[in-house]
């Protein structure tokens, strides 16, 4: 099977979104749980102002780095969603609210 990757960015009613998808194996339920648990850990560390959070890695995946940096810059005005696609692949979507907006677009 040939690997395919795509991306799209678009304006949302209160901000913008970027979605990157591929036709790979996707995430197992366990790995997806680990990734979201790591995001929750990052949120906890950032709330406690722990500076060592920037050294955290999720099995060398860039998702942790992306999540931490956007969370520092945008706080609650940002979200990162991961979902498996049928029959193969996954999509990762970054949503960011406009300046001064509350919540995620």
N, C-alpha and C positions, 0 to 999 in steps of 0.2 A: 504494500500500500504506500502510496506517495503521501508524505506529510504536507499538510496545508495549514497555513496560518493566515488569519485576516484581522483587520482592525477597522474600527469606525469611530468617529467622534461626532457628536451632535449637540446642539443646544437643547436644553430642557426648559420647561416653563420658568424655573427659578434658578437656573445654573447651567451646567454642562456635564456631559458624560462621555467617557471613552470606554469602548468594549474591545477586548482582544480575545479571539477564539482560535481554536485549533481542532484538528481531527485526530489527536493522539489518544492515549489510553484514558485520559481524564484522571480524576482523583478517586481513590477508594474511599469508602465511608470513613474508615479509620483515619486516613491521611487528612481528609477534609475536616474531621473533628479536631485533629492535632493543629491544623492551621488556624482554625477559629479559636481554639484554646490559647494559642500563642498570641493572637490578636487581643484576646481578653487579658492575658498577662501583660502585654504592652500597655493597654489602657490603665491597668492597675499601677504599673510602674510610673507611667507618666503622671497619674493623679497624685502619686507620692513623691513626684519630682526626683526620681532616681535617674541620675545621669548615665549610668552604665547601660541603660536600655539600648543605646545606640550601638552597642557591641553585640546585641542579640542576633542570632541567625536561626533560620528555620531550615535545617538541612541544606544550607547554601542556596535556598530559593530567594529570589529578589523580592518576593511578596512581603516578607517581614520588613525589609528596608523601606519599601514603598509605603507600607502601612504606617510605620513609625514616623517617617518624614512628613507625610501628608497630615497625620494626626497632630503633629507639633505645629504645622503651619495653619491648619484649618479647624482643629478641635472637632466640635460636633457638627460642623458644616461639611463633612466629608464622610463617605462610606465606600467600602470595598466589598463587592459581592462576588462569590465564586459559585458556579453551578456546572454540573456535568450536562452534556448534551447527548441526545439520543440520535443515532445509535452509538456514536463515539465522540470523544473530544470533550472540551470544557470551554467555558467563557469566564473571563474575569472582567468585571465592570467597576470602574472608578467613577463615582458621582460626587460633584463638588457644587455647593450652593454659591450663588453670587455674593459678592461683598455685602455685608450688612444683612444678609438673609439669615433666617433662623431655620435650623434643621437642614436636611439634605433635599436636594431637588428631586 
